[in-house]
Amino acid sequence: MQAADDKELLEKNKDILLKAIGNVVKRERLRTKTGINKFSYEYDIGNGLLSYLEKGVSDTKITTMWKLANAFGMKFSDFARMIESELPPDFDFYK
């Protein structure tokens, strides 16, 4: 039973994290006043992937996250802090 509970917790926390990433990605892309197709083309990020990221339903590689940060004109560490600020204050992936 414990393993099933752990799996449910990890899935729940993954969903929370993906939604936070999606919120930041969409907000920052809209700030650029660029449509999803143009943005994905300009920054070599698949528009399907970008759409799924913005919806908070897809995980991605660190290299894509880095590209997004740079596309938004910021350092990756600042982008990560923005995502972290979207999470609940006590967020811990394993708790």
N, CA, C and O atoms as a GROMACS GRO file, in nm:
protein
  380
    1MET      N    1   0.082  -0.120   0.000
    1MET     CA    2   0.000   0.000   0.000
    1MET      C    3   0.086   0.126   0.000
    1MET      O    4   0.050   0.224  -0.064
    2GLN      N    5   0.197   0.125   0.069
    2GLN     CA    6   0.283   0.242   0.077
    2GLN      C    7   0.335   0.284  -0.060
    2GLN      O    8   0.338   0.404  -0.090
    3ALA      N    9   0.376   0.189  -0.143
    3ALA     CA   10   0.428   0.220  -0.277
    3ALA      C   11   0.320   0.288  -0.362
    3ALA      O   12   0.350   0.383  -0.434
    4ALA      N   13   0.198   0.242  -0.353
    4ALA     CA   14   0.089   0.304  -0.429
    4ALA      C   15   0.064   0.447  -0.381
    4ALA      O   16   0.042   0.537  -0.462
    5ASP      N   17   0.068   0.467  -0.249
    5ASP     CA   18   0.051   0.601  -0.194
    5ASP      C   19   0.164   0.692  -0.240
    5ASP      O   20   0.140   0.808  -0.276
    6ASP      N   21   0.287   0.641  -0.240
    6ASP     CA   22   0.402   0.719  -0.285
    6ASP      C   23   0.387   0.757  -0.431
    6ASP      O   24   0.417   0.870  -0.470
    7LYS      N   25   0.341   0.663  -0.512
    7LYS     CA   26   0.323   0.690  -0.655
    7LYS      C   27   0.218   0.798  -0.676
    7LYS      O   28   0.236   0.887  -0.759
    8GLU      N   29   0.109   0.790  -0.602
    8GLU     CA   30   0.004   0.891  -0.613
    8GLU      C   31   0.056   1.028  -0.572
    8GLU      O   32   0.025   1.128  -0.637
    9LEU      N   33   0.135   1.033  -0.466
    9LEU     CA   34   0.192   1.159  -0.420
    9LEU      C   35   0.285   1.217  -0.526
    9LEU      O   36   0.280   1.337  -0.555
   10LEU      N   37   0.370   1.134  -0.584
   10LEU     CA   38   0.462   1.180  -0.688
   10LEU      C   39   0.386   1.231  -0.809
   10LEU      O   40   0.424   1.333  -0.867
   11GLU      N   41   0.281   1.163  -0.849
   11GLU     CA   42   0.201   1.208  -0.963
   11GLU      C   43   0.133   1.341  -0.932
   11GLU      O   44   0.128   1.431  -1.017
   12LYS      N   45   0.080   1.354  -0.812
   12LYS     CA   46   0.015   1.479  -0.770
   12LYS      C   47   0.116   1.593  -0.773
   12LYS      O   48   0.086   1.701  -0.825
   13ASN      N   49   0.233   1.571  -0.717
   13ASN     CA   50   0.334   1.676  -0.713
   13ASN      C   51   0.389   1.708  -0.852
   13ASN      O   52   0.422   1.823  -0.881
   14LYS      N   53   0.399   1.606  -0.937
   14LYS     CA   54   0.442   1.630  -1.074
   14LYS      C   55   0.340   1.721  -1.144
   14LYS      O   56   0.379   1.814  -1.215
   15ASP      N   57   0.212   1.694  -1.124
   15ASP     CA   58   0.108   1.778  -1.184
   15ASP      C   59   0.118   1.922  -1.135
   15ASP      O   60   0.103   2.016  -1.214
   16ILE      N   61   0.142   1.940  -1.006
   16ILE     CA   62   0.157   2.075  -0.950
   16ILE      C   63   0.275   2.146  -1.016
   16ILE      O   64   0.264   2.262  -1.055
   17LEU      N   65   0.387   2.076  -1.028
   17LEU     CA   66   0.506   2.135  -1.089
   17LEU      C   67   0.483   2.168  -1.236
   17LEU      O   68   0.520   2.276  -1.281
   18LEU      N   69   0.422   2.077  -1.311
   18LEU     CA   70   0.397   2.102  -1.453
   18LEU      C   71   0.302   2.219  -1.474
   18LEU      O   72   0.319   2.296  -1.568
   19LYS      N   73   0.204   2.234  -1.388
   19LYS     CA   74   0.112   2.348  -1.397
   19LYS      C   75   0.187   2.478  -1.369
   19LYS      O   76   0.162   2.579  -1.435
   20ALA      N   77   0.278   2.477  -1.273
   20ALA     CA   78   0.357   2.598  -1.244
   20ALA      C   79   0.443   2.635  -1.364
   20ALA      O   80   0.452   2.752  -1.401
   21ILE      N   81   0.508   2.536  -1.423
   21ILE     CA   82   0.589   2.561  -1.543
   21ILE      C   83   0.501   2.616  -1.653
   21ILE      O   84   0.537   2.714  -1.719
   22GLY      N   85   0.386   2.555  -1.674
   22GLY     CA   86   0.294   2.600  -1.777
   22GLY      C   87   0.248   2.743  -1.757
   22GLY      O   88   0.242   2.820  -1.853
   23ASN      N   89   0.217   2.779  -1.635
   23ASN     CA   90   0.176   2.917  -1.605
   23ASN      C   91   0.284   3.016  -1.642
   23ASN      O   92   0.256   3.119  -1.704
   24VAL      N   93   0.406   2.987  -1.606
   24VAL     CA   94   0.518   3.078  -1.634
   24VAL      C   95   0.545   3.085  -1.783
   24VAL      O   96   0.562   3.194  -1.838
   25VAL      N   97   0.549   2.970  -1.849
   25VAL     CA   98   0.579   2.969  -1.993
   25VAL      C   99   0.473   3.048  -2.069
   25VAL      O  100   0.507   3.130  -2.154
   26LYS      N  101   0.347   3.024  -2.040
   26LYS     CA  102   0.242   3.095  -2.112
   26LYS      C  103   0.245   3.245  -2.083
   26LYS      O  104   0.235   3.327  -2.174
   27ARG      N  105   0.258   3.280  -1.957
   27ARG     CA  106   0.260   3.422  -1.919
   27ARG      C  107   0.376   3.495  -1.988
   27ARG      O  108   0.358   3.605  -2.041
   28GLU      N  109   0.493   3.431  -1.987
   28GLU     CA  110   0.609   3.497  -2.047
   28GLU      C  111   0.599   3.502  -2.199
   28GLU      O  112   0.641   3.600  -2.260
   29ARG      N  113   0.545   3.398  -2.260
   29ARG     CA  114   0.527   3.403  -2.406
   29ARG      C  115   0.428   3.512  -2.443
   29ARG      O  116   0.451   3.587  -2.538
   30LEU      N  117   0.318   3.523  -2.370
   30LEU     CA  118   0.220   3.628  -2.398
   30LEU      C  119   0.281   3.766  -2.377
   30LEU      O  120   0.247   3.862  -2.447
   31ARG      N  121   0.372   3.777  -2.281
   31ARG     CA  122   0.441   3.904  -2.257
   31ARG      C  123   0.520   3.947  -2.380
   31ARG      O  124   0.536   4.066  -2.406
   32THR      N  125   0.571   3.849  -2.457
   32THR     CA  126   0.647   3.880  -2.578
   32THR      C  127   0.556   3.922  -2.693
   32THR      O  128   0.603   3.967  -2.798
   33LYS      N  129   0.424   3.906  -2.674
   33LYS     CA  130   0.325   3.937  -2.778
   33LYS      C  131   0.351   3.859  -2.906
   33LYS      O  132   0.336   3.911  -3.017
   34THR      N  133   0.391   3.734  -2.888
   34THR     CA  134   0.420   3.646  -3.002
   34THR      C  135   0.328   3.525  -2.995
   34THR      O  136   0.312   3.464  -2.889
   35GLY      N  137   0.267   3.493  -3.107
   35GLY     CA  138   0.181   3.375  -3.114
   35GLY      C  139   0.262   3.248  -3.094
   35GLY      O  140   0.384   3.246  -3.111
   36ILE      N  141   0.193   3.142  -3.058
   36ILE     CA  142   0.261   3.016  -3.026
   36ILE      C  143   0.336   2.961  -3.147
   36ILE      O  144   0.447   2.910  -3.131
   37ASN      N  145   0.279   2.969  -3.267
   37ASN     CA  146   0.347   2.917  -3.386
   37ASN      C  147   0.473   2.996  -3.418
   37ASN      O  148   0.578   2.937  -3.444
   38LYS      N  149   0.463   3.126  -3.417
   38LYS     CA  150   0.579   3.210  -3.446
   38LYS      C  151   0.688   3.191  -3.340
   38LYS      O  152   0.806   3.178  -3.372
   39PHE      N  153   0.646   3.190  -3.214
   39PHE     CA  154   0.743   3.174  -3.105
   39PHE      C  155   0.815   3.040  -3.117
   39PHE      O  156   0.937   3.034  -3.105
   40SER      N  157   0.740   2.935  -3.140
   40SER     CA  158   0.803   2.803  -3.148
   40SER      C  159   0.897   2.795  -3.268
   40SER      O  160   1.002   2.732  -3.259
   41TYR      N  161   0.862   2.859  -3.377
   41TYR     CA  162   0.950   2.860  -3.495
   41TYR      C  163   1.077   2.941  -3.467
   41TYR      O  164   1.188   2.895  -3.497
   42GLU      N  165   1.061   3.059  -3.411
   42GLU     CA  166   1.176   3.147  -3.386
   42GLU      C  167   1.277   3.087  -3.289
   42GLU      O  168   1.397   3.112  -3.301
   43TYR      N  169   1.228   3.009  -3.195
   43TYR     CA  170   1.317   2.957  -3.090
   43TYR      C  171   1.338   2.806  -3.099
   43TYR      O  172   1.390   2.746  -3.005
   44ASP      N  173   1.297   2.746  -3.210
   44ASP     CA  174   1.322   2.605  -3.237
   44ASP      C  175   1.269   2.514  -3.126
   44ASP      O  176   1.339   2.425  -3.076
   45ILE      N  177   1.145   2.540  -3.089
   45ILE     CA  178   1.076   2.458  -2.991
   45ILE      C  179   0.946   2.413  -3.060
   45ILE      O  180   0.869   2.498  -3.105
   46GLY      N  181   0.924   2.286  -3.068
   46GLY     CA  182   0.804   2.237  -3.137
   46GLY      C  183   0.678   2.303  -3.084
   46GLY      O  184   0.661   2.316  -2.963
   47ASN      N  185   0.589   2.346  -3.175
   47ASN     CA  186   0.470   2.416  -3.127
   47ASN      C  187   0.377   2.322  -3.049
   47ASN      O  188   0.306   2.366  -2.959
   48GLY      N  189   0.377   2.193  -3.082
   48GLY     CA  190   0.299   2.098  -3.003
   48GLY      C  191   0.352   2.088  -2.861
   48GLY      O  192   0.276   2.090  -2.764
   49LEU      N  193   0.483   2.077  -2.850
   49LEU     CA  194   0.546   2.070  -2.718
   49LEU      C  195   0.517   2.198  -2.640
   49LEU      O  196   0.482   2.193  -2.522
   50LEU      N  197   0.534   2.312  -2.705
   50LEU     CA  198   0.510   2.440  -2.638
   50LEU      C  199   0.366   2.449  -2.589
   50LEU      O  200   0.340   2.496  -2.478
   51SER      N  201   0.274   2.406  -2.671
   51SER     CA  202   0.133   2.406  -2.633
   51SER      C  203   0.108   2.317  -2.512
   51SER      O  204   0.039   2.357  -2.418
   52TYR      N  205   0.164   2.197  -2.514
   52TYR     CA  206   0.148   2.106  -2.400
   52TYR      C  207   0.215   2.159  -2.274
   52TYR      O  208   0.163   2.142  -2.164
   53LEU      N  209   0.330   2.224  -2.290
   53LEU     CA  210   0.396   2.284  -2.174
   53LEU      C  211   0.308   2.392  -2.113
   53LEU      O  212   0.290   2.398  -1.991
   54GLU      N  213   0.253   2.478  -2.198
   54GLU     CA  214   0.168   2.586  -2.148
   54GLU      C  215   0.044   2.533  -2.078
   54GLU      O  216  -0.007   2.597  -1.986
   55LYS      N  217  -0.005   2.420  -2.121
   55LYS     CA  218  -0.123   2.359  -2.057
   55LYS      C  219  -0.085   2.284  -1.930
   55LYS      O  220  -0.173   2.243  -1.854
   56GLY      N  221   0.045   2.266  -1.907
   56GLY     CA  222   0.089   2.195  -1.789
   56GLY      C  223   0.069   2.045  -1.796
   56GLY      O  224   0.052   1.979  -1.693
   57VAL      N  225   0.072   1.990  -1.917
   57VAL     CA  226   0.047   1.846  -1.932
   57VAL      C  227   0.167   1.770  -1.988
   57VAL      O  228   0.158   1.650  -2.011
   58SER      N  229   0.278   1.838  -2.008
   58SER     CA  230   0.394   1.770  -2.065
   58SER      C  231   0.520   1.805  -1.988
   58SER      O  232   0.543   1.920  -1.950
   59ASP      N  233   0.599   1.705  -1.968
   59ASP     CA  234   0.731   1.724  -1.908
   59ASP      C  235   0.828   1.755  -2.022
   59ASP      O  236   0.797   1.730  -2.138
   60THR      N  237   0.943   1.807  -1.991
   60THR     CA  238   1.038   1.839  -2.097
   60THR      C  239   1.181   1.828  -2.048
   60THR      O  240   1.207   1.806  -1.930
   61LYS      N  241   1.272   1.843  -2.141
   61LYS     CA  242   1.415   1.833  -2.109
   61LYS      C  243   1.466   1.966  -2.056
   61LYS      O  244   1.408   2.072  -2.082
   62ILE      N  245   1.573   1.959  -1.983
   62ILE     CA  246   1.635   2.080  -1.927
   62ILE      C  247   1.683   2.172  -2.039
   62ILE      O  248   1.681   2.294  -2.023
   63THR      N  249   1.726   2.115  -2.152
   63THR     CA  250   1.773   2.199  -2.262
   63THR      C  251   1.659   2.284  -2.319
   63THR      O  252   1.680   2.399  -2.357
   64THR      N  253   1.539   2.228  -2.324
   64THR     CA  254   1.424   2.306  -2.371
   64THR      C  255   1.391   2.416  -2.273
   64THR      O  256   1.359   2.528  -2.313
   65MET      N  257   1.399   2.386  -2.145
   65MET     CA  258   1.373   2.488  -2.043
   65MET      C  259   1.476   2.602  -2.054
   65MET      O  260   1.442   2.719  -2.036
   66TRP      N  261   1.599   2.566  -2.082
   66TRP     CA  262   1.704   2.665  -2.096
   66TRP      C  263   1.676   2.755  -2.217
   66TRP      O  264   1.689   2.877  -2.210
   67LYS      N  265   1.636   2.691  -2.328
   67LYS     CA  266   1.601   2.767  -2.449
   67LYS      C  267   1.486   2.864  -2.420
   67LYS      O  268   1.487   2.978  -2.465
   68LEU      N  269   1.388   2.817  -2.346
   68LEU     CA  270   1.275   2.904  -2.312
   68LEU      C  271   1.322   3.023  -2.228
   68LEU      O  272   1.283   3.137  -2.256
   69ALA      N  273   1.402   2.998  -2.129
   69ALA     CA  274   1.452   3.107  -2.045
   69ALA      C  275   1.523   3.211  -2.131
   69ALA      O  276   1.498   3.331  -2.118
   70ASN      N  277   1.610   3.166  -2.218
   70ASN     CA  278   1.683   3.258  -2.305
   70ASN      C  279   1.589   3.329  -2.401
   70ASN      O  280   1.608   3.448  -2.429
   71ALA      N  281   1.489   3.260  -2.453
   71ALA     CA  282   1.391   3.322  -2.542
   71ALA      C  283   1.314   3.433  -2.470
   71ALA      O  284   1.273   3.531  -2.533
   72PHE      N  285   1.296   3.418  -2.341
   72PHE     CA  286   1.227   3.519  -2.261
   72PHE      C  287   1.323   3.628  -2.213
   72PHE      O  288   1.283   3.720  -2.141
   73GLY      N  289   1.449   3.618  -2.253
   73GLY     CA  290   1.547   3.721  -2.219
   73GLY      C  291   1.595   3.715  -2.076
   73GLY      O  292   1.627   3.818  -2.016
   74MET      N  293   1.602   3.596  -2.020
   74MET     CA  294   1.646   3.584  -1.881
   74MET      C  295   1.741   3.466  -1.865
   74MET      O  296   1.750   3.378  -1.950
   75LYS      N  297   1.810   3.468  -1.753
   75LYS     CA  298   1.896   3.355  -1.719
   75LYS      C  299   1.809   3.239  -1.672
   75LYS      O  300   1.698   3.259  -1.621
   76PHE      N  301   1.861   3.120  -1.691
   76PHE     CA  302   1.787   3.001  -1.649
   76PHE      C  303   1.754   3.007  -1.501
   76PHE      O  304   1.644   2.969  -1.461
   77SER      N  305   1.847   3.054  -1.419
   77SER     CA  306   1.823   3.060  -1.274
   77SER      C  307   1.705   3.152  -1.241
   77SER      O  308   1.628   3.124  -1.149
   78ASP      N  309   1.690   3.262  -1.314
   78ASP     CA  310   1.576   3.351  -1.293
   78ASP      C  311   1.446   3.285  -1.336
   78ASP      O  312   1.343   3.300  -1.270
   79PHE      N  313   1.452   3.211  -1.447
   79PHE     CA  314   1.335   3.137  -1.495
   79PHE      C  315   1.293   3.033  -1.392
   79PHE      O  316   1.174   3.017  -1.362
   80ALA      N  317   1.390   2.962  -1.338
   80ALA     CA  318   1.361   2.860  -1.236
   80ALA      C  319   1.299   2.925  -1.112
   80ALA      O  320   1.208   2.867  -1.052
   81ARG      N  321   1.347   3.043  -1.073
   81ARG     CA  322   1.290   3.112  -0.958
   81ARG      C  323   1.145   3.153  -0.985
   81ARG      O  324   1.061   3.149  -0.895
   82MET      N  325   1.117   3.192  -1.109
   82MET     CA  326   0.978   3.227  -1.143
   82MET      C  327   0.888   3.106  -1.128
   82MET      O  328   0.777   3.116  -1.075
   83ILE      N  329   0.936   2.992  -1.174
   83ILE     CA  330   0.858   2.869  -1.161
   83ILE      C  331   0.839   2.835  -1.014
   83ILE      O  332   0.730   2.801  -0.970
   84GLU      N  333   0.946   2.845  -0.939
   84GLU     CA  334   0.939   2.815  -0.795
   84GLU      C  335   0.839   2.906  -0.724
   84GLU      O  336   0.771   2.863  -0.632
   85SER      N  337   0.830   3.031  -0.767
   85SER     CA  338   0.736   3.124  -0.703
   85SER      C  339   0.590   3.087  -0.731
   85SER      O  340   0.500   3.132  -0.660
   86GLU      N  341   0.566   3.007  -0.833
   86GLU     CA  342   0.431   2.961  -0.866
   86GLU      C  343   0.388   2.840  -0.781
   86GLU      O  344   0.270   2.806  -0.776
   87LEU      N  345   0.484   2.779  -0.716
   87LEU     CA  346   0.457   2.658  -0.637
   87LEU      C  347   0.409   2.695  -0.497
   87LEU      O  348   0.438   2.805  -0.449
   88PRO      N  349   0.336   2.605  -0.432
   88PRO     CA  350   0.300   2.630  -0.293
   88PRO      C  351   0.427   2.651  -0.210
   88PRO      O  352   0.530   2.591  -0.239
   89PRO      N  353   0.420   2.734  -0.107
   89PRO     CA  354   0.539   2.767  -0.029
   89PRO      C  355   0.612   2.645   0.030
   89PRO      O  356   0.734   2.647   0.043
   90ASP      N  357   0.539   2.542   0.064
   90ASP     CA  358   0.599   2.425   0.127
   90ASP      C  359   0.619   2.310   0.027
   90ASP      O  360   0.632   2.194   0.068
   91PHE      N  361   0.622   2.341  -0.102
   91PHE     CA  362   0.630   2.236  -0.203
   91PHE      C  363   0.759   2.155  -0.188
   91PHE      O  364   0.869   2.210  -0.180
   92ASP      N  365   0.742   2.026  -0.184
   92ASP     CA  366   0.853   1.931  -0.181
   92ASP      C  367   0.807   1.812  -0.264
   92ASP      O  368   0.704   1.752  -0.234
   93PHE      N  369   0.881   1.777  -0.366
   93PHE     CA  370   0.836   1.674  -0.458
   93PHE      C  371   0.806   1.543  -0.387
   93PHE      O  372   0.719   1.468  -0.431
   94TYR      N  373   0.875   1.514  -0.279
   94TYR     CA  374   0.861   1.384  -0.212
   94TYR      C  375   0.779   1.391  -0.084
   94TYR      O  376   0.775   1.292  -0.010
   95LYS      N  377   0.714   1.501  -0.056
   95LYS     CA  378   0.633   1.509   0.066
   95LYS      C  379   0.493   1.556   0.034
   95LYS      O  380   0.410   1.569   0.123
   0.00000   0.00000   0.00000
